[in-house]
Amino acid sequence: MSISGITSTALSGMRAQTTRVSAIANNIANSSTPGYARLNTSLTSVESGGVQAVVSPTASDVDPAAEVTDLIEADQSYKANAVVFETGADMWEMLMSIKRD
């Protein structure tokens, strides 16, 4: 995988986690709304590399404790992808520096 592929994959992971956090926020905000359908986020691999988030309503009720746990997991996943992205960008800068010299 190339450096641009690494950064693209990490960026797709950050976007997917952002989508997931948005769904979690909707669940928490609407947890006491009668008839609200809890949103579930599924992450799937993309053939070209990376990940995609798909949000769909479910028949289950909102469990605030589970939502907070999912939020913590999404936060950690976002941060891990951000580190990979930054590392890829640093590697790119280093390669460009070597090429210039």
MARGU-155361 format. One record per atom (N, C-alpha, C): residue in one letter; x, y, z. Coordinates in steps of 0.001 Angstrom, whole numbers, plus 500000, padded with zeros to 6 digits. Atoms other than C-alpha are relative to their C-alpha. Example, Ala and Ser with C-alpha at 12.3 -4.5 7.8 and 13.67 -1.06 7.14 Angstrom:
MARGU-155361
A500890498810500000 A512300495500507800 A500900501200500000 S499180498810499940 S513670498940507140 S499230501090500730 
END
This chain:
MARGU-155361
M500848498824500000 M500000500000500000 M500893501238500000 S499219498770500088 S501318503436499118 S499673500927501169 I500246499020498933 I501581506367501501 I498670500694499771 S501287499356500261 S498649508040499761 S498853499045500304 G501008500994499653 G496712504792500183 G499791499901501500 I500076500048498536 I497522504742503887 I499215501194500530 T500705498810499519 T496356508312504393 T498537499986499565 S501390500094500463 S493215507708502296 S499194499027500859 T500665500981499157 T492367504635504340 T499732500571501388 A500189499379498684 A492896506504507612 A498925501083499946 L501006498960500147 L490798509406506352 L498598499397499902 S501313500648500083 S487949507053505444 S499564499482501372 G500309500443498637 G488166505630508975 G499527501147500873 M500430498829499222 M487901509100510485 M498605500448499578 R501343499624500483 R484896509908508274 R498943499019500514 A500946501012499522 A483213506636509244 A499698500193501480 Q500223499784498564 Q483710507342512949 Q499207501287500256 T500790498769499884 T482315510864512476 T498530499696499744 T501379500414500284 T479187509329510936 T499428499228501179 R500424500807498842 R478990506882513839 R499675500883501199 V500244499083498874 V479272509675516428 V498705500784499776 S501232499277500311 S476490511571514662 S498766499145500302 A501114500909499714 A474189508529514874 A499825499812501507 I500059500150498542 I475061508060518563 I499390501246500628 A500554498744499474 A474298511733519244 A498498500068499764 N501438500042500270 N470900511336517560 N499289499051500948 N500609500969499087 N470194508265519666 N499849500574501399 I500050499431498646 I471045510037522913 I498991501140500070 A500908498853500008 A469151513206521972 A498533499580499911 N501386500434500204 N466027511239521018 N499605498803500852 S500242501212499211 S466197508499523659 S498634499972500679 S501310499992499346 S462957509636525306 S498882500434499056 T501015499644500987 T461101510488522084 T499171498763499672 P500845501162500310 P458119508151521662 P500093499620498514 G499950500501501360 G458437505983518554 G501333500182499290 Y498694499796500638 Y462071506897517913 Y500643498647499696 A499301501220500398 A463922504173516007 A501499500225500168 R498562499886499743 R467474503751517318 R500785499794498706 L499134500119501172 L470129504261514653 L501186499111500318 N498854500884499862 N472755501591514198 N500968500301498860 T498985499744501020 T476016502191512341 T500792498733499754 S499212501160500407 S477620499340510423 S501189500491499199 L498791499652500730 L481180499646509199 L500354498844499067 T499652501022500976 T482097497794506023 T501250500417499238 S498807499739500807 S485305497482504052 S499597500418498601 V500208499563501368 V485481499244500734 V501040499296499138 E499108500794500846 E487006497251497883 E501283500749499639 S498822499208500384 S489360500093496924 S500878500353501199 G499253499714498777 G490565500348500538 G499222500937500894 G500687499144499055 G489221501950503639 G498743499363500540 V501212500464499343 V485904501698505393 V498872500982499711 Q501179499175500230 Q482380502986504913 Q499017499763501138 A501007500104498950 A479735503709507553 A498614500063499377 V501384500024500463 V476112502808506853 V499113500071501237 V500896499793498865 V473464504090509263 V498609499528499624 S501353500493500251 S470121502322509516 S499228499926501315 P500818500096498786 P467209502395511982 P499819498545500420 T500226501345499465 T466631499386514232 T498708500004500803 A501208500120499197 A463725498106516260 A500298500056501496 S499641500027498580 S465649498249519545 S499883501381500640 D500049498756499235 D465333500872522263 D501411500526500209 V498709499372499724 V468109503300523077 V500413499674501429 D499412500275498691 D470306502155525967 D501119501019500204 P498992498947499828 P472207505238527214 P501394499475500346 A498689500546499637 A475005503135528741 A500704499413498778 A499418500570501219 A475554501282525458 A500413501105499034 E499660498884500894 E475513504570523542 E501302500674500451 V498773499381499487 V478199506052525812 V501196499098499730 T498924500946500304 T480291502903525412 T500377500069498523 D499739499877501436 D479916503142521621 D500695501320499682 L499378498695500218 L480860506823521791 L501485499974500370 I498598500131499583 I484067506026523688 I500780499199498958 E499343500821501017 E484916503320521135 E500211500791498706 A499873499185501219 A484252505695518217 A501086501052500170 D498974498994499713 D486439508346519847 D501394499390499892 Q498699500671500049 Q489328505901520288 Q500355499590498571 S499765500398501389 S488937504618516721 S500367501205499141 Y499679498776500743 Y488941508165515354 Y501441500426500286 K498640499598499619 K492103508991517308 K501055499078499395 A499042500949500585 A493844505826516088 A500176500280498505 N499902499669501420 N493026506700512473 N500723501317499783 A499308498711500108 A494247510262513050 A501509499812500141 V498563500282499834 V497613508917514259 V500555499361498734 V499546500629501242 V497902506712511163 V500106501047498896 F499973498943501011 F497037509696508955 F501221500904500178 E498850499132499720 E499644511901510651 E501325499302499695 T498786500764500287 T502280509162510385 T500229499906498499 G499888500046501452 G501555508752506675 G500427501337499423 A499619498659500465 A501816512508506163 A501465500286500330 D498591499815499617 D505133512576508061 D500926499206499081 M499191500832500897 M506457509726505923 M500088500654498621 W500023499328501292 W505417511600502782 W500964501186499994 E499094498855499892 E507240514736503946 E501463499547499997 M498647500512499937 M510348512692504708 M500463499533498613 L499655500467501343 L510297511055501267 L500222501177499052 M499829498826500852 M509887514423499563 M501301500731500336 S498744499384499571 S512789515793501602 S501193499233499433 I498926500835500539 I515010512890500526 I500098500201498491 K500007499830501447 K513958513337496907 K500596501341499589 R499463498663500309 R514827517062496983 R501507500041500173 D498556499961499698 D518287516410498435 D500823499215499074 
END
